[in-house]
Amino acid sequence: MRSLLRTLDRATLRDIALVCLADALVGASFGAISVSGGLPLWVPIAMSVLVFAGGSQFAAVGVILSGGGALAAVVTGLVLNARLLPFGFTVADVLDGPWWRRLLGAQVLTDESVAFALLQPDRRRRRAAFWLCGIALFVVWNAAVVLGAVAGGFIGDTDAFGLDAAFPAVLLALVLPSLTDRGTRTAALAGAVVAVAATPFLPGGLPVLCALAGLLFAVRAPGGTAESAAEPEAETAAEPAGGQTGGQTAPIAEEVR
């Protein structure tokens, strides 16, 4: 662990610590909401150790607490976790070694650990950022879930403390920097509208999946960008041609002669 700390700069270590702090608050709210909603104490703890995916855990528990079946909860979690498959290919260079190391790496593979790894300039730092962030988050998340689950047995009504808003607030904070792009804003708004419109008609957990329809707008956005980028290139290519015809024809002709 010390070698990992020495490999990364202070700014990266600070950012990882802040993410761990934010995830601790979310983990505590997850444990409290699960237990106060009627689930046994061991359920959120086992989910955090074995699944270790905050979004999928919240979605699965939300489906169960809203009256949905276990199958719907599992499918919802699997669909949300499907995004981790391409993430694994992205950071494959830091997950080499014996099978047990790759298995451990797959367990601590999260959005945050992948994001910090991709920000690093070389393979050595990518490896350090991935493992440090992944292991730190695993420890902090599970400890926070245990504390939250124990506290949830005494709190009773978690809505009175606003714990149900902790996870959406963290997700919103992570998403806000990406909303500076117009195409991303359009896709996010379209997905939100679809999810809200589907909420009265679909079981809990499924409207969120319907929000993926907003990605259709994000896919169309690069097309317009490419076209607009192509026009300046065409103009740039045309300018030298015109200049060559007007001012460089004579010198070239003289060289040929």
C-alpha positions in Angstrom: 0.0 0.0 0.0 2.9 2.4 0.8 4.3 1.9 -2.7 0.9 2.8 -4.2 0.9 6.0 -2.1 4.4 7.0 -3.2 3.6 6.4 -6.9 0.7 8.9 -7.0 0.8 12.7 -6.6 -0.9 14.5 -3.8 -3.8 15.9 -5.9 -4.8 12.3 -7.0 -4.6 11.1 -3.4 -6.7 14.0 -2.3 -9.3 13.3 -4.9 -9.5 9.6 -4.0 -9.9 10.5 -0.4 -12.8 12.9 -1.2 -14.5 10.2 -3.3 -14.1 7.7 -0.4 -15.7 10.2 1.9 -18.6 10.8 -0.4 -19.1 7.0 -0.9 -19.0 6.5 2.9 -22.0 8.8 3.3 -23.8 6.9 0.5 -22.9 3.6 2.0 -24.2 4.6 5.4 -27.5 5.7 3.8 -27.8 2.4 1.9 -27.4 0.4 5.1 -29.8 2.5 7.0 -32.5 2.6 4.3 -32.3 -1.2 3.8 -32.7 -2.1 7.5 -35.3 0.5 8.3 -37.2 -0.6 5.2 -37.6 -4.1 6.8 -34.7 -6.1 5.4 -32.5 -8.2 7.8 -29.2 -6.7 8.9 -27.2 -9.3 7.0 -28.7 -8.5 3.6 -27.1 -5.0 2.9 -23.8 -6.2 4.5 -23.7 -9.4 2.3 -24.7 -7.4 -0.8 -21.9 -4.9 -0.2 -19.2 -7.5 0.3 -20.3 -9.8 -2.6 -21.8 -7.3 -5.1 -19.9 -4.1 -4.2 -21.8 -1.9 -6.7 -23.6 1.1 -5.1 -26.0 1.8 -8.0 -27.0 -1.8 -8.4 -27.4 -2.3 -4.7 -29.7 0.8 -4.4 -31.7 -0.3 -7.4 -32.1 -3.9 -6.2 -33.2 -2.8 -2.7 -35.5 -0.2 -4.2 -37.2 -2.8 -6.3 -37.7 -5.1 -3.3 -38.9 -2.4 -0.9 -41.4 -1.1 -3.5 -43.0 -4.5 -3.7 -41.1 -6.0 -6.7 -39.9 -9.6 -6.8 -36.4 -10.9 -6.3 -36.1 -11.7 -10.0 -36.8 -8.1 -11.0 -34.3 -6.9 -8.4 -31.6 -9.2 -9.8 -32.2 -8.3 -13.4 -32.2 -4.6 -12.6 -28.8 -5.0 -10.8 -27.4 -7.1 -13.6 -28.4 -4.5 -16.3 -26.8 -1.7 -14.3 -23.6 -3.7 -13.7 -23.4 -4.6 -17.4 -21.5 -1.3 -17.9 -18.6 -2.7 -16.0 -17.8 -5.2 -18.8 -16.3 -2.6 -21.2 -14.7 -1.0 -18.2 -12.8 -4.3 -17.6 -11.4 -4.2 -21.2 -10.4 -0.6 -20.7 -8.2 -1.3 -17.7 -7.1 -4.8 -18.7 -3.4 -3.7 -18.7 -3.5 -3.1 -15.0 -5.2 -6.4 -14.1 -2.5 -8.8 -15.3 -0.8 -11.4 -13.1 -2.2 -14.6 -11.5 -5.9 -15.5 -11.6 -6.5 -14.6 -8.0 -5.2 -11.1 -8.6 -7.4 -10.6 -11.6 -10.4 -11.9 -9.6 -9.7 -9.4 -6.9 -9.3 -6.7 -9.4 -12.6 -7.6 -10.9 -14.2 -7.3 -7.5 -12.9 -3.8 -6.8 -13.6 -2.6 -10.4 -15.9 0.4 -10.1 -16.7 3.6 -11.9 -14.3 5.5 -9.6 -11.4 3.1 -9.8 -11.6 3.0 -13.6 -11.9 6.8 -13.9 -8.8 7.5 -11.7 -6.8 4.8 -13.6 -7.7 6.4 -17.0 -6.6 9.8 -15.8 -3.0 8.7 -15.2 -0.3 9.2 -17.9 1.5 5.9 -17.7 0.8 2.2 -16.9 2.6 2.3 -13.5 0.4 5.1 -12.2 -2.7 3.6 -13.7 -2.1 0.4 -11.8 -1.5 2.4 -8.6 -4.6 4.5 -9.0 -6.8 1.6 -9.8 -5.7 -0.6 -6.9 -5.5 2.2 -4.3 -8.9 3.6 -5.2 -10.6 0.2 -5.5 -9.3 -1.2 -2.2 -9.9 2.0 -0.3 -13.5 2.2 -1.6 -14.1 -1.4 -0.8 -13.0 -1.0 2.8 -14.8 2.4 3.4 -18.0 1.3 1.7 -18.4 -1.9 3.6 -17.5 -0.2 7.0 -20.1 2.6 6.2 -22.8 0.1 5.3 -22.3 -1.8 8.5 -22.6 1.4 10.6 -25.6 2.6 8.6 -27.3 -0.8 8.9 -26.8 -0.8 12.6 -28.1 2.8 12.9 -31.0 2.0 10.7 -32.4 -0.3 13.3 -32.7 2.6 15.7 -33.6 5.4 13.3 -36.8 4.0 12.0 -37.9 6.6 9.5 -34.8 7.4 7.4 -36.8 9.9 5.2 -36.9 12.3 8.2 -33.2 12.6 8.0 -33.0 12.9 4.2 -30.9 9.8 3.9 -32.9 8.7 0.8 -31.5 11.8 -1.0 -27.8 11.0 -0.3 -27.3 8.7 -3.3 -29.1 10.9 -5.9 -27.2 14.0 -4.6 -23.8 12.2 -5.1 -24.8 11.1 -8.5 -25.9 14.6 -9.4 -22.5 16.0 -8.2 -20.7 13.5 -10.4 -22.8 14.3 -13.4 -22.8 18.1 -13.3 -19.3 18.6 -14.9 -20.4 16.6 -17.9 -23.5 18.7 -18.5 -21.4 21.6 -19.9 -21.7 19.8 -23.3 -25.0 20.5 -25.1 -25.4 17.0 -26.5 -24.9 15.5 -23.0 -27.5 17.9 -21.5 -30.0 16.9 -24.2 -29.5 13.2 -23.6 -29.8 13.6 -19.8 -32.9 15.7 -20.1 -34.5 13.2 -22.5 -33.7 10.3 -20.2 -35.1 12.1 -17.2 -38.4 12.8 -19.0 -38.7 9.2 -20.1 -38.0 7.9 -16.6 -40.6 10.3 -15.0 -43.2 9.5 -17.6 -42.7 5.7 -17.1 -42.8 5.8 -13.3 -46.6 5.5 -12.9 -46.8 2.6 -15.3 -43.8 0.4 -14.5 -42.6 -1.4 -11.4 -39.9 0.2 -9.2 -36.4 0.1 -10.8 -37.5 -0.2 -14.4 -38.2 3.5 -15.1 -34.5 4.2 -14.5 -33.6 1.6 -17.1 -35.9 3.3 -19.6 -33.9 6.5 -19.1 -31.3 4.8 -21.3 -33.4 5.9 -24.2 -31.8 9.3 -23.8 -28.6 7.9 -25.2 -30.1 8.0 -28.7 -29.7 11.8 -28.6 -26.1 11.4 -27.5 -25.4 9.1 -30.4 -26.7 11.6 -32.9 -24.7 14.5 -31.4 -21.2 13.5 -32.8 -22.6 13.5 -36.3 -23.4 17.2 -36.3 -20.0 17.9 -34.7 -18.2 15.9 -37.4 -20.0 17.8 -40.1 -19.2 21.2 -38.6 -15.6 20.2 -38.1 -15.4 19.0 -41.7 -16.4 22.4 -43.1 -13.5 24.4 -41.7 -11.1 21.7 -42.9 -12.6 22.1 -46.4 -12.2 25.8 -46.2 -8.7 25.6 -45.0 -7.8 23.2 -47.8 -9.4 25.6 -50.3 -7.4 28.6 -49.2 -4.0 27.3 -50.0 -5.3 26.2 -53.4 -6.5 29.7 -54.2 -3.3 31.3 -52.9 -1.2 28.9 -55.0 -3.1 29.9 -58.1 -2.8 33.6 -57.5 0.7 34.1 -56.2 2.8 30.9 -56.8 2.0 29.9 -60.4 4.7 32.1 -61.9 7.6 30.9 -59.6 6.6 27.3 -60.2 6.5 27.9 -64.0 9.9 29.5 -63.9 11.3 26.5 -62.0 9.9 24.1 -64.6 11.5 26.1 -67.4 
